[in-house]
């Protein structure tokens, strides 16, 4: 039996919640599973990941494949919550800096256009 560690979707419309499960590769995405290894909630800030890494290792040692998305979730879980929080803060700071730069560029453009208008009046 070929087993895969993948996500099983739960939650409601527009509010996904995923369980990380071991499932026979021939089963449907939300079908019956062999074992639940943890969960992933992408709607919270920062993303909430709870995963039993020992069981993941046990299943991969037995030959279970890992989906690409679950592989990235395993990396997030192994880093720990502090690293995820730091990454979220860095992303927020990056967005704030980009927004500030955009506002400054807009203000400089407005000042430049008002200077051009003043020069045209002086020429006339």
Order of alpha helices (4+ residues) and beta strands (2+ residues): beta-beta-beta-beta-alpha-beta-alpha-alpha
